[in-house]
Amino acid sequence: MRRALELAARAMNHATPNPRVGCVIARDGRILGEGYTQPPGFNHAEIEALLDARRNGHDLHGAAAFVSLEPCSHFGRTPPCVTALIEARLARVVAAVEDPNPQVAGRGLEALRASGVDVRCGLLAAEATEMNIGFFSRMNRGRPWVRLKIAASLDGRTALYSGPSQWITSAAARTDGHAWRARACAVLTGIGTVAADNPQMNVRLVPTTRQPLKVLVDSRLDVDPQARIFGDGEVLVVGAVDDAPRAARLREVGAEVIALPNGQGKVDLPALLKELARRGVNEVHGEAGFKLNGSLVREGCVDELLVYLAPMLIGDATGMLNLPALSDLAQAQRLLFREVTQVGEDVRILARWGLG
């Protein structure tokens, strides 16, 4: 099963909106075939493993399949994997965890049992769930998993009041940040960041076969149509106003424009997450300024922080998040450090609250 999870990681950047799944077919401790999820519309992990075993000339009758997520039992872009496993006359199927998709949700395992296959489930379930944290979030909560990336000095400063923020962290940290962008289904930013830095918001520093959807939160549709964010890939501009001329200018450069206003004339951020889930977005990677960062956290839209701390002190400058002052430390939001790693000259902290 650990090997199946290693294989699933190979689908990290291209599986969306499907889950990342790995499969190993073995007999008597010997691996006969391996596979992992291919891009949407192509083979799932189980089919790839069956094909690999057959290419190697193996008879699969009586073999066992170890798969990091319950095999699907429904027709989607591809036929159900359960049928292929049954037809291969496997004796045993071990799944790490049940598929949270309501179209599956235990039905795949039951179909295998009904065909006489010895079925087990629960091996390395926590690791398998973590591999698809965004998919589980979308299926169970109706919203993507949101990871907010922040680059800051050791004293928690992200930019000078005059605007400059490039570069606080090292080249190694920036490359690592692009790897996290690459695994996301969508990269989210705000008009403040686009106006100040004119970023491309794409994946450039690591190899990728797919660019995430770019999501720009821009209440008044103030963004310049010539901004670099529109240079490549799909862009979704989310406003809070119905301004037809401004929306038309953005559509002329290929952007999609929608309005999701809240009662304060701003973008309804929880509604935005629901809309992204409707579009099949599993993971959102946020890279914004301290105002939007604060709004996302205040409105309960963030699941974890990905913070890069540089070994420098800046002093009085812009902070990480615009949050209200507290009257008591008991009111503080508390997170758990999930991971602390040195990346180049900097320290990367993954801190989480909420699910997980």
Secondary structure, DSSP 8 states (H G I E B T S, - for coil): -HHHHHHHHTTTTT-TTS---EEEEEETTEEEEEEE--STTS--HHHHHHHHHHHTT---TT-EEEESS----S-SSS--HHHHHHHTT-SEEEESS---STTTTTHHHHHHHHTT-EEEE-TTHHHHHHHTHHHHHHHHHSS-EEEEEEEEETTS--B-TTS--TTSS-HHHHHHHHHHHHH-SEEEEEHHHHHHH----S--SS--S---EEEEE-TT----TTSGGGSSS-EEEEESS--HHHHHHHHHTT-EEEE-B-TTSSB-HHHHHHHHHHTT--EEEE---HHHHHHHHHTT--SEEEEEEES----SSB-S------SSGGGS---EEEEEEEETTEEEEEEE-S--
